[in-house]
Amino acid sequence: MTKGIFLKAEWNNLVMLNYEVDPFILKPYLPAGTELDLYEGKALVSMVGFLFNNTRVLGIKWPFHVDFEEVNLRFYVRYFDGMAHKRGAVFISEIVPKHVIAVIANALYKEHYRRLPMRHSVKHLGDNRTSFLYEWKLNNRWNKLGATVSNKLTPIQPGSAEEFILEHYWGYNSWSDTTTMEYQVEHISWQISKVSDYVFEADIASLYGDAFTPYLTGKPVSVFFARGSEIGVRMGDKLSFKQDVGKQVIRER
C-alpha cells in the first residue's frame, strides 16, 4: 500500500563531494536488514549541501520554515524486500538552521538532525559559471561546502557515477537494533553540471567523529552538482528483523 506524502519541497542546487571510506566505519550506522551499496567495489560517503525551498509538511507551509539550507553526510545501502533490491541512503548527520525541522524529523523518522546557524551564497560569474557556497557555524567557526559549476545542464547518463550517487530513492534509519525505518523519496531524474572547483573546510572530528577525519580531509573521489527539483517524502514504515540480521554482509551491486 502506497503511503501518503509527509513532506513536499524543492531540493535545489545540490553540491556533493564523494569520498571513499573503510566500510568498517559505517557498520555502526548500518540499519538492520540493509547492506552497503558499493560503487565499483568502493564504500562511499557524500557531503551534500543544498537548499530546501517551498517546504510543506503535511501540506502546511510553516512560518519561517519554508526556505532554508541543509548540509548532510550520507552513505548508500540496499534493502531486499523479497522481490527486488531497493537502493537507499542513510544519513549520518543532517544540519539545518530551523529547530522545528530537526525536532519533527528526529522524532518521526529517527533522523540525525541538529540545528546550527547557517547561510548560503550564489555568485554568478562572468564566464558562464556559478559559484554555490553553504556555510554552518560550529564553535564560533564558519564551516564551508561549495563548488563552482558550469551553467550548462545535462541529463544523468545511465550507468554513470552520478546515477549511482544521485538516484537512491529510499531512506533508511536505525529505529533500534532490530527495527529499521524505511521511507520513499520521489523526484524526477535531475540534471547535472560540470564542476570546475570546490571547497570543503570543516571541523570534521567535532561534526562526525575521529573515524571520519582521515577520509574527509583527503581528496574526494568525485564532486557533483545537480540542479534539483520538487521532491516528495512519503510516510515511513517500520521493518522488523531478527537479532543481528542484515549487518554481516557487504555486497556489491
ChimeraX attribute file (.defattr): number of C-alpha atoms within 10 A of each C-alpha:
attribute: neighborCount
match mode: 1-to-1
recipient: residues
	/A:1	3
	/A:2	7
	/A:3	12
	/A:4	12
	/A:5	17
	/A:6	15
	/A:7	17
	/A:8	23
	/A:9	20
	/A:10	20
	/A:11	23
	/A:12	19
	/A:13	19
	/A:14	21
	/A:15	28
	/A:16	28
	/A:17	24
	/A:18	22
	/A:19	21
	/A:20	18
	/A:21	18
	/A:22	13
	/A:23	14
	/A:24	9
	/A:25	11
	/A:26	19
	/A:27	14
	/A:28	9
	/A:29	14
	/A:30	25
	/A:31	26
	/A:32	27
	/A:33	27
	/A:34	27
	/A:35	22
	/A:36	29
	/A:37	23
	/A:38	19
	/A:39	15
	/A:40	9
	/A:41	11
	/A:42	15
	/A:43	21
	/A:44	22
	/A:45	27
	/A:46	23
	/A:47	21
	/A:48	22
	/A:49	29
	/A:50	27
	/A:51	21
	/A:52	20
	/A:53	18
	/A:54	15
	/A:55	21
	/A:56	17
	/A:57	17
	/A:58	12
	/A:59	11
	/A:60	11
	/A:61	15
	/A:62	12
	/A:63	7
	/A:64	9
	/A:65	18
	/A:66	17
	/A:67	15
	/A:68	18
	/A:69	22
	/A:70	25
	/A:71	25
	/A:72	18
	/A:73	20
	/A:74	17
	/A:75	24
	/A:76	27
	/A:77	25
	/A:78	25
	/A:79	21
	/A:80	12
	/A:81	11
	/A:82	6
	/A:83	6
	/A:84	9
	/A:85	13
	/A:86	16
	/A:87	22
	/A:88	24
	/A:89	22
	/A:90	24
	/A:91	21
	/A:92	18
	/A:93	16
	/A:94	19
	/A:95	21
	/A:96	23
	/A:97	21
	/A:98	21
	/A:99	13
	/A:100	14
	/A:101	16
	/A:102	18
	/A:103	16
	/A:104	14
	/A:105	13
	/A:106	14
	/A:107	10
	/A:108	11
	/A:109	21
	/A:110	18
	/A:111	23
	/A:112	18
	/A:113	24
	/A:114	16
	/A:115	18
	/A:116	16
	/A:117	14
	/A:118	20
	/A:119	17
	/A:120	18
	/A:121	10
	/A:122	13
	/A:123	11
	/A:124	13
	/A:125	13
	/A:126	7
	/A:127	8
	/A:128	10
	/A:129	17
	/A:130	16
	/A:131	19
	/A:132	22
	/A:133	21
	/A:134	25
	/A:135	24
	/A:136	23
	/A:137	16
	/A:138	15
	/A:139	8
	/A:140	7
	/A:141	11
	/A:142	16
	/A:143	17
	/A:144	19
	/A:145	23
	/A:146	26
	/A:147	24
	/A:148	23
	/A:149	25
	/A:150	18
	/A:151	18
	/A:152	11
	/A:153	15
	/A:154	13
	/A:155	13
	/A:156	19
	/A:157	11
	/A:158	9
	/A:159	8
	/A:160	9
	/A:161	14
	/A:162	20
	/A:163	15
	/A:164	16
	/A:165	19
	/A:166	19
	/A:167	17
	/A:168	18
	/A:169	15
	/A:170	21
	/A:171	23
	/A:172	31
	/A:173	24
	/A:174	22
	/A:175	18
	/A:176	12
	/A:177	17
	/A:178	17
	/A:179	19
	/A:180	24
	/A:181	22
	/A:182	21
	/A:183	20
	/A:184	20
	/A:185	17
	/A:186	16
	/A:187	15
	/A:188	10
	/A:189	14
	/A:190	18
	/A:191	16
	/A:192	24
	/A:193	19
	/A:194	17
	/A:195	19
	/A:196	13
	/A:197	11
	/A:198	18
	/A:199	14
	/A:200	18
	/A:201	13
	/A:202	19
	/A:203	16
	/A:204	17
	/A:205	13
	/A:206	11
	/A:207	14
	/A:208	14
	/A:209	10
	/A:210	11
	/A:211	15
	/A:212	17
	/A:213	15
	/A:214	11
	/A:215	16
	/A:216	23
	/A:217	14
	/A:218	10
	/A:219	13
	/A:220	18
	/A:221	10
	/A:222	14
	/A:223	21
	/A:224	23
	/A:225	29
	/A:226	25
	/A:227	17
	/A:228	20
	/A:229	17
	/A:230	16
	/A:231	18
	/A:232	19
	/A:233	21
	/A:234	19
	/A:235	19
	/A:236	19
	/A:237	15
	/A:238	14
	/A:239	16
	/A:240	16
	/A:241	13
	/A:242	11
	/A:243	12
	/A:244	11
	/A:245	15
	/A:246	18
	/A:247	18
	/A:248	13
	/A:249	11
	/A:250	18
	/A:251	12
	/A:252	14
	/A:253	12
